[in-house]
Amino acid sequence: MRLFAVLALIGLAAVPTGSHASCVCRCVDGEMVPLCTSSIDLPPICPPTICPLVPPSIAPIQPPVIPPIGTTHCEQKQVWSEVRGEYVWREVCG
């Protein structure tokens, strides 16, 4: 019985899991929020963080789009880019 339990645990450990996170915490318009790639993903609880100040900027013109399934609206928001080290405009749906 113990051998079966050990083999079952080894088998479960060998099951591949997703290699990328579908939800991440990012600074959006000066506050830390979870951003998910799918509306069915469970958003994480983001740690309290002091985000950089949002520079004044005019949002780019947004063409009309149909929101993804599970969301009600999309809008342009400034999202902190760790790669660029500055805020960039991104479409965020909720």
Buried (B, 14 or more C-beta within 10 A) or exposed (E): EEEEEEEEEEEEEEEEEEEEEEBBBBBBEEEBBBBBEEEEBEEEEBEEEEBEEBEEEEEEEEEEEEBEEEEEEBEBBBBBEEEEEEBEBBEBBB
